[in-house]
Amino acid sequence: MAQRTMPVRGDRWQPEDRIYDGLIARAVDSSQDSEARDGTAEMMAGALLLVVLFLVIMKGAQSAAAALLVCGVLGGAGFLYMVSAARPGERDRRRALAELGGPGRLPAGYLVHPKAWESGVSDHVAGVPESQLLAAAELCDIFPGTVDDLLTFVGNVAIHVPAGRHTSTEDVRRRARELVRIGKPIVVDYAKSAPKLPTPPPAGKGKR
């Protein structure tokens, strides 16, 4: 499935947080390492088991042909399974941010963070209307909450803004600008009293 295109803000702003950036990079690298497994170790273990099984069958049945037939069938089935299991899959990549609570629990600004977007945010917002996604991107730098909080906020604003009948690109952008016009003063006012998001602990440190 093709990834959705990440919204680009008018000022090209993107979040910069050393701790979050490091955690995201580590999570993505871990996911890529998992995807890159070629199954070599498993295949060697399977081959060893087949050799043992061959010797057992040949000794019991006194027939090398029977042993070869059984081991050949089992070996072929095992090989096909290992090829399928070792194939790099997008599912692992989509779960790369799970250890951070998932894409929706990232700070709102990470809605426009390229690495976070490619590692699960894109799929997470797949069902969000384009106008709401564009509006969320414009508000994400000042919104004092998570990606999910921001999307919920914009969705609630959108309920009170008529969608119209047109579906052209300019109509979508015009609606997004209207959502920002209405939502931004609310966010600015709320941000004055809202508590900041907790900062994740440095890698290797946790609660005791």
Secondary structure, DSSP 8 states (H G I E B T S, - for coil): ---------TT------HHHHHHHHHHHHHHHHHHT---HHHHHHHHHHHHHHHHHHHHHHS-HHHHHHHHHHHHHHHHHHHHHHHS--HHHHHTTTGGGT-GGGSBGGGGG-HHHIIIIIHHHTTTS-HHHHHHHHHHTTT--SBHHHHHHHHHHHHHTS---S--SHHHHHHHHHHHHHHHHHHHHHHHTTS--------TT----
